[in-house]
Amino acid sequence: MSNFQPLQDIIQYEPSYNGHEYATHSQCETTRYAFLDTHRSKSDACKMSINQILKAENLFDTRIKFIKTDGEALFKSKKWVDFINSK
């Protein structure tokens, strides 16, 4: 799959039994393949988002060129910007 085009979103929900109350969701716009990782705090979302991109690149042996987001603040963080600029 050479054309993985992810849409990413951070979702907050009621705390679950394991204490997680956020989910980082990535879904390919063309294939609808999705990744979903839950986590306890919103501050973990950047790490989860980066891991999902790296996972998709490795799994599908491709390089992601475009990512659509909802403008969440984490997508403006230094960690995120540094990661994107390193691609």
Buried (B, 14 or more C-beta within 10 A) or exposed (E): EEEBBBBBBBEEEEEEEEEBBBBBBBBBEEEEBEBEBBBEEBEBBBBBBBBBBEEBBEEBEEEBEEBEBEEBEBBEBEEBEEBEEEE
